[in-house]
């Protein structure tokens, strides 16, 4: 059934003319992962080719430090040697994660577990790891090196911890650049941490070549946020880092009903992503969609133990983040077909597809929001009826929700100073405006 979504996001960036994502300037990646579908004959090669066929030109390769230095001073290079054989033969560039921190888990060798990140010993040992990696990846073309994955979850609101990690990051980045001249360096942070710990993140990213982002638009209870959060995230990140290219190293949307989602909502999220990405194509370099296949129960159980968190909705989020189902040979979800179509329409593939546009940029009536900045009250002036409105913070949290909006005034007396998005529903669809409250 054809589904039409009318959605226009009016960004305050007056110069944000609509360009388009292109293979020459942007990268579509897919996190292939090492998880396979139930039929063991359909493994990594098939998943990898699924990504290549839709237009993938880079692939993420993920190592925790302890996956290579398995014991203090003891290294296992088998996986690195496989990487050096496999990806050059495929003619594809690699975004390499070498993580001393993976989300909320410290991944350093056991003898360094109680050593601060700014300690010269910690820095020297990671630099030795980089030396080893360089020796075992002589043929791999590295697009970027990511030093830490979702590290804000581990560092928290601890300024001293962030400062120590910055010393580590800057020192090890310098060494990496001496090994791979011209390499781009990043550290990956979850989107909410880039907002909530903005001062720390800005300082940490001072010498980053790319701004590394992990983005899953989820509420605190792991239910999904609306698909337009993709546009809000891009608008916010470009505003925070106007002079640096942005790489979404993790980017996904689950399909589980327990998360309040479905295959159709995942497909809508992907359609919205490309709609907004076109506006920010000169700033958003890459999006790496997570991941090809759903997880089996054993993988879900592993992550529950690894992260020390067994909330059922969180585990369903992890299990169903894939673009294909796990059971049997696996089946393509609607989201994968949408990704193929969005990629084809922008020249990334020539697949024979039956594609229907999910989003149309329609002419809509004028809506004025004033004053900006606002203080106690916000006023709306519209030539079409506003049916409902929602005020969101930049992490997607609902601050005001009015399902039966009347009048033209919104009280902001209980709203803290900050930047917000007001989403207004009319008979023609959704409108969004940025609001500054002082």
C-alpha positions as CSV (number, residue, x, y, z in Angstrom):
1,X,0.0,0.0,0.0
2,X,1.4,3.4,-0.9
3,X,2.0,5.5,2.1
4,X,2.6,9.2,1.7
5,X,4.2,11.3,4.5
6,X,4.2,15.0,4.2
7,X,7.0,16.4,6.3
8,X,8.8,19.6,6.0
9,X,11.4,20.7,8.5
10,X,12.2,24.4,8.4
11,X,15.7,24.9,9.7
12,X,16.9,28.2,11.0
13,X,20.0,27.9,8.9
14,X,19.1,30.4,6.3
15,X,21.8,29.2,4.0
16,X,20.7,25.5,4.1
17,X,19.7,25.2,0.5
18,X,18.7,21.7,-0.5
19,X,21.6,20.0,-2.2
20,X,21.8,16.2,-2.5
21,X,23.8,13.3,-1.2
22,X,26.1,12.0,-3.9
23,X,28.6,9.2,-4.3
24,X,31.3,11.7,-5.0
25,X,30.9,13.6,-1.7
26,X,29.1,11.2,0.7
27,X,29.4,7.7,2.0
28,X,26.7,5.1,2.6
29,X,28.0,2.4,4.8
30,X,26.3,-0.6,6.4
31,X,27.5,-2.3,9.6
32,X,27.9,-5.8,8.3
33,X,28.7,-7.2,11.8
34,X,29.8,-10.8,12.4
35,X,26.3,-12.0,13.2
36,X,24.6,-14.3,10.7
37,X,21.1,-15.5,10.1
38,X,19.9,-18.9,11.5
39,X,21.0,-20.7,8.3
40,X,24.8,-20.9,8.9
41,X,25.5,-21.1,5.2
42,X,24.4,-17.4,4.9
43,X,27.3,-15.7,6.6
44,X,29.5,-12.7,6.4
45,X,30.2,-12.8,2.7
46,X,26.5,-12.7,1.8
47,X,25.8,-9.9,4.3
48,X,28.8,-7.9,2.9
49,X,27.6,-8.3,-0.7
50,X,24.2,-7.0,0.4
51,X,25.9,-3.8,1.5
52,X,28.1,-3.5,-1.6
53,X,25.2,-4.0,-4.0
54,X,23.3,-1.1,-2.4
55,X,26.3,1.2,-2.7
56,X,28.5,0.7,0.3
57,X,32.0,2.1,-0.3
58,X,33.3,1.9,3.3
59,X,32.9,-0.6,6.0
60,X,33.4,-0.4,9.8
61,X,35.8,-2.9,11.4
62,X,35.5,-3.0,15.2
63,X,38.1,-4.1,17.7
64,X,38.2,-3.5,21.4
65,X,41.8,-3.2,22.6
66,X,41.5,-6.5,24.5
67,X,40.6,-8.3,21.4
68,X,44.1,-7.8,20.1
69,X,46.2,-7.5,23.3
70,X,44.4,-10.5,24.9
71,X,46.6,-10.5,27.9
72,X,49.2,-7.9,29.0
73,X,51.9,-8.0,26.4
74,X,50.3,-11.0,24.6
75,X,48.8,-10.2,21.1
76,X,46.5,-12.2,18.9
77,X,46.8,-10.9,15.3
78,X,44.6,-13.5,13.6
79,X,41.7,-11.2,13.0
80,X,43.9,-8.3,11.8
81,X,45.5,-10.7,9.3
82,X,42.1,-11.6,8.0
83,X,41.1,-8.0,7.7
84,X,44.3,-7.4,5.7
85,X,43.4,-10.2,3.3
86,X,39.7,-9.6,2.9
87,X,39.0,-5.9,2.4
88,X,41.8,-5.0,0.0
89,X,40.6,-7.9,-2.2
90,X,37.1,-6.3,-2.1
91,X,38.5,-2.9,-3.0
92,X,36.8,-1.2,0.0
93,X,38.1,1.3,2.6
94,X,37.9,0.6,6.3
95,X,36.8,2.7,9.2
96,X,38.8,1.1,12.0
97,X,37.6,1.2,15.6
98,X,40.4,0.5,18.2
99,X,38.6,1.0,21.5
100,X,40.0,1.5,25.0
101,X,36.4,2.2,26.0
102,X,33.3,0.5,24.5
103,X,30.1,2.3,25.7
104,X,30.1,1.6,29.5
105,X,32.9,-1.0,29.5
106,X,36.7,-0.3,30.0
107,X,38.5,-2.4,27.4
108,X,42.2,-2.0,28.4
109,X,44.6,-4.9,29.3
110,X,44.1,-6.0,32.9
111,X,47.3,-4.6,34.2
112,X,46.1,-1.1,33.1
113,X,42.7,-1.3,34.6
114,X,43.6,1.1,37.5
115,X,45.8,3.4,35.4
116,X,44.5,6.8,34.5
117,X,44.2,7.6,30.8
118,X,46.6,10.5,30.9
119,X,49.3,8.3,32.5
120,X,52.4,8.0,30.1
121,X,52.2,4.2,30.5
122,X,48.7,4.0,29.2
123,X,49.5,6.2,26.3
124,X,52.7,4.2,25.5
125,X,50.9,0.9,25.6
126,X,48.2,2.1,23.2
127,X,50.8,3.5,20.9
128,X,52.5,0.1,20.9
129,X,49.1,-1.4,19.9
130,X,48.9,1.0,17.0
131,X,52.4,0.0,15.9
132,X,51.3,-3.6,15.9
133,X,48.1,-2.9,14.0
134,X,50.1,-0.9,11.4
135,X,52.4,-3.9,10.8
136,X,49.5,-6.3,10.3
137,X,47.4,-4.1,8.0
138,X,50.0,-3.1,5.4
139,X,47.5,-3.4,2.5
140,X,44.3,-1.9,4.1
141,X,43.2,1.5,3.0
142,X,42.0,3.2,6.2
143,X,39.4,5.9,5.8
144,X,39.4,6.8,9.5
145,X,40.6,5.6,12.9
146,X,38.2,5.8,15.7
147,X,39.7,5.8,19.2
148,X,36.9,4.9,21.5
149,X,33.2,3.9,21.0
150,X,30.4,5.8,22.8
151,X,32.8,6.8,25.5
152,X,30.5,9.3,27.2
153,X,28.6,6.3,28.7
154,X,31.8,5.4,30.6
155,X,33.1,8.9,31.4
156,X,29.8,10.3,32.5
157,X,29.6,13.8,33.9
158,X,33.2,13.7,35.2
159,X,35.2,16.7,33.9
160,X,38.5,15.3,35.2
161,X,37.9,12.0,33.4
162,X,37.1,13.8,30.2
163,X,40.3,15.8,30.5
164,X,42.4,12.7,31.1
165,X,40.9,11.0,28.1
166,X,41.6,14.1,26.0
167,X,45.3,13.9,26.9
168,X,45.2,10.2,25.9
169,X,43.3,10.9,22.7
170,X,45.5,13.8,21.5
171,X,48.7,11.9,22.2
172,X,47.6,8.7,20.6
173,X,46.1,10.6,17.6
174,X,49.5,12.2,17.0
175,X,51.2,8.8,17.0
176,X,48.6,7.4,14.6
177,X,49.1,10.3,12.2
178,X,52.8,9.5,12.2
179,X,52.1,5.9,11.2
180,X,49.4,6.7,8.6
181,X,50.1,10.1,7.2
182,X,46.9,11.8,6.2
183,X,44.6,9.5,8.2
184,X,41.4,11.0,9.6
185,X,41.0,10.6,13.4
186,X,37.7,10.5,15.4
187,X,36.3,9.5,18.7
188,X,32.7,8.3,18.8
189,X,30.1,9.7,21.1
190,X,26.4,9.0,21.5
191,X,24.3,11.9,20.2
192,X,22.8,12.7,23.6
193,X,26.3,12.9,25.1
194,X,27.3,15.4,22.4
195,X,24.5,17.6,23.7
196,X,24.5,16.9,27.4
197,X,28.3,17.0,27.8
198,X,28.7,19.6,25.0
199,X,31.6,21.5,26.8
200,X,33.5,18.3,27.4
201,X,32.8,17.0,23.9
202,X,33.9,20.3,22.2
203,X,37.2,20.2,24.1
204,X,37.8,16.5,23.3
205,X,37.0,17.0,19.6
206,X,39.3,20.0,19.2
207,X,41.8,18.0,17.2
208,X,39.4,15.5,15.6
209,X,39.2,15.3,11.9
210,X,35.7,13.9,11.9
211,X,33.0,14.3,14.5
212,X,32.0,10.7,15.3
213,X,28.4,10.0,16.3
214,X,26.3,7.1,17.4
215,X,22.6,7.8,16.8
216,X,19.6,5.7,17.8
217,X,16.6,7.9,18.4
218,X,15.3,6.2,21.5
219,X,13.5,7.5,24.6
220,X,14.9,6.6,28.1
221,X,12.6,3.5,28.2
222,X,14.0,2.4,24.8
223,X,10.9,3.1,22.9
224,X,11.4,4.9,19.5
225,X,11.3,8.6,18.9
226,X,9.7,10.0,15.8
227,X,11.6,9.7,12.5
228,X,12.1,13.5,12.3
229,X,14.7,13.2,15.1
230,X,17.1,12.3,12.3
231,X,16.7,15.9,11.0
232,X,16.9,17.4,14.4
233,X,20.2,15.6,15.1
234,X,21.8,16.7,11.8
235,X,20.7,20.3,12.3
236,X,22.0,20.3,15.9
237,X,25.3,18.7,15.1
238,X,26.0,21.0,12.2
239,X,25.2,24.0,14.4
240,X,27.7,22.7,17.1
241,X,30.4,21.7,14.6
242,X,30.0,23.9,11.5
243,X,33.7,23.5,10.5
244,X,34.1,19.7,10.8
245,X,32.7,16.8,8.8
246,X,30.4,14.5,10.6
247,X,30.4,10.7,10.5
248,X,27.6,8.7,11.9
249,X,29.5,5.5,12.8
250,X,26.4,3.9,14.3
251,X,22.9,4.8,13.0
252,X,19.8,2.7,13.4
253,X,16.2,2.1,14.3
254,X,14.6,-1.1,15.8
255,X,11.5,-2.8,14.5
256,X,10.2,-4.5,17.7
257,X,6.6,-3.7,18.8
258,X,7.9,-3.7,22.3
259,X,10.0,-0.6,21.3
260,X,6.8,1.0,19.9
261,X,8.1,0.3,16.4
262,X,7.6,-1.7,13.2
263,X,9.2,-2.5,9.9
264,X,7.2,0.4,8.4
265,X,8.5,2.9,11.0
266,X,12.1,1.8,10.3
267,X,11.5,2.4,6.6
268,X,10.1,5.8,7.4
269,X,13.1,6.6,9.5
270,X,15.4,5.8,6.6
271,X,13.4,7.8,4.2
272,X,13.4,10.8,6.6
273,X,17.2,10.3,7.0
274,X,17.9,10.9,3.3
275,X,15.4,13.7,3.1
276,X,17.3,15.6,5.7
277,X,20.7,14.4,4.7
278,X,20.2,16.1,1.4
279,X,20.0,19.4,3.2
280,X,23.2,18.8,5.1
281,X,25.1,16.8,2.5
282,X,28.1,19.2,2.6
283,X,28.4,18.6,6.4
284,X,27.3,15.0,7.0
285,X,30.0,12.9,5.2
286,X,28.9,9.4,6.1
287,X,26.1,7.4,7.7
288,X,26.8,3.8,8.7
289,X,23.5,1.9,9.0
290,X,23.4,-0.6,11.9
291,X,23.3,-3.5,11.0
292,X,22.5,-6.0,8.2
293,X,21.0,-8.8,10.2
294,X,19.0,-9.0,13.4
295,X,20.6,-10.8,16.4
296,X,19.9,-14.3,17.5
297,X,19.1,-15.0,21.2
298,X,22.7,-16.0,22.0
299,X,24.0,-12.6,20.8
300,X,21.3,-10.8,22.8
301,X,22.2,-12.7,25.9
302,X,25.9,-11.9,25.3
303,X,25.2,-8.2,25.2
304,X,22.9,-8.3,28.2
305,X,25.8,-9.8,30.2
306,X,28.4,-7.5,28.5
307,X,26.6,-4.3,29.3
308,X,25.3,-5.5,32.6
309,X,21.8,-4.4,31.6
310,X,18.9,-6.8,30.9
311,X,15.9,-4.5,30.5
312,X,13.6,-6.4,28.1
313,X,12.9,-3.4,25.9
314,X,16.6,-2.6,25.6
315,X,17.3,-6.2,24.5
316,X,14.5,-6.0,21.9
317,X,16.1,-2.8,20.6
318,X,19.4,-4.7,20.2
319,X,17.7,-7.8,18.7
320,X,15.7,-6.0,16.0
321,X,18.0,-3.2,14.9
322,X,18.9,-5.1,11.8
323,X,17.7,-4.5,8.2
324,X,17.0,-8.2,7.8
325,X,15.4,-10.8,10.1
326,X,17.4,-13.6,11.6
327,X,15.1,-16.6,11.3
328,X,15.9,-19.2,8.6
329,X,17.7,-17.6,5.7
330,X,16.5,-14.2,6.9
331,X,14.2,-11.9,5.0
332,X,14.7,-8.3,3.9
333,X,12.8,-5.8,6.0
334,X,11.0,-2.8,4.5
335,X,13.9,-0.7,5.8
336,X,16.5,-2.4,3.6
337,X,14.3,-2.0,0.5
338,X,13.9,1.7,1.4
339,X,17.7,2.1,1.9
340,X,18.3,0.5,-1.5
341,X,15.8,2.8,-3.1
342,X,17.2,6.0,-1.4
343,X,20.7,5.0,-2.5
344,X,19.6,4.3,-6.1
345,X,17.8,7.6,-6.4
346,X,21.2,9.3,-5.6
347,X,23.4,7.3,-7.9
348,X,24.9,4.8,-5.5
349,X,23.5,1.7,-7.2
350,X,21.6,0.6,-10.4
351,X,19.5,-2.1,-8.8
352,X,16.2,-3.0,-10.5
353,X,13.8,-1.8,-7.8
354,X,10.2,-0.8,-7.5
355,X,10.6,2.3,-5.5
356,X,7.9,4.7,-4.1
357,X,8.9,8.0,-2.7
358,X,8.0,8.1,1.0
359,X,8.4,11.9,1.6
360,X,7.3,14.8,-0.5
361,X,8.3,18.4,0.0
362,X,5.0,20.1,-0.2
363,X,4.1,23.8,-0.3
364,X,2.4,24.6,3.0
365,X,0.8,27.6,4.6
366,X,2.8,30.2,6.5
367,X,3.4,29.8,10.2
368,X,5.3,32.4,12.2
369,X,6.7,31.7,15.6
370,X,7.7,34.7,17.7
371,X,9.5,36.2,19.6
372,X,12.9,34.5,19.1
373,X,14.4,34.4,21.7
374,X,11.4,33.8,23.8
375,X,11.0,34.4,27.5
376,X,7.7,33.8,29.3
377,X,5.4,33.2,26.3
378,X,5.7,32.1,22.7
379,X,3.2,33.1,20.0
380,X,2.1,31.4,16.8
381,X,0.6,33.1,13.8
382,X,-0.7,30.7,11.1
383,X,-2.9,30.9,8.0
384,X,-3.9,27.3,8.5
385,X,-5.3,25.5,11.6
386,X,-2.7,24.1,14.0
387,X,-4.2,20.8,15.3
388,X,-1.6,20.0,17.9
389,X,1.9,20.9,18.9
390,X,4.9,19.4,20.8
391,X,7.9,21.2,22.2
392,X,11.0,18.9,22.2
393,X,14.5,19.4,23.6
394,X,17.4,18.6,21.3
395,X,17.5,15.0,22.7
396,X,13.9,14.5,21.7
397,X,12.4,14.7,25.2
398,X,8.9,16.1,25.3
399,X,8.7,19.4,27.2
400,X,5.2,20.5,26.2
401,X,2.5,18.5,24.4
402,X,-0.9,20.0,23.5
403,X,-3.1,17.6,21.5
404,X,-5.9,20.1,21.2
405,X,-4.2,23.3,20.6
406,X,-6.3,26.5,20.7
407,X,-5.4,30.2,20.7
408,X,-2.0,31.4,19.7
409,X,0.0,31.6,22.9
410,X,2.2,29.0,24.6
411,X,3.3,29.5,28.2
412,X,7.1,28.9,28.7
413,X,7.1,29.6,32.4
414,X,8.2,26.1,33.3
415,X,10.7,25.7,30.5
416,X,14.4,26.1,31.3
417,X,16.6,28.3,29.1
418,X,17.9,26.4,26.1
419,X,17.2,25.5,22.5
420,X,14.1,23.5,21.5
421,X,12.1,22.3,18.5
422,X,8.4,23.0,18.2
423,X,6.6,20.5,16.1
424,X,3.2,21.6,14.8
425,X,0.6,19.4,13.1
426,X,-1.7,20.9,10.5
427,X,-4.1,19.3,8.0
428,X,-1.2,19.2,5.5
429,X,1.4,17.5,7.8
430,X,4.1,18.5,10.2
431,X,6.0,21.8,10.6
432,X,9.0,22.4,12.8
433,X,10.7,25.5,14.0
434,X,13.7,26.1,16.3
435,X,12.9,28.0,19.5
436,X,15.4,29.7,21.8
437,X,14.2,30.2,25.4
438,X,16.1,32.7,27.6
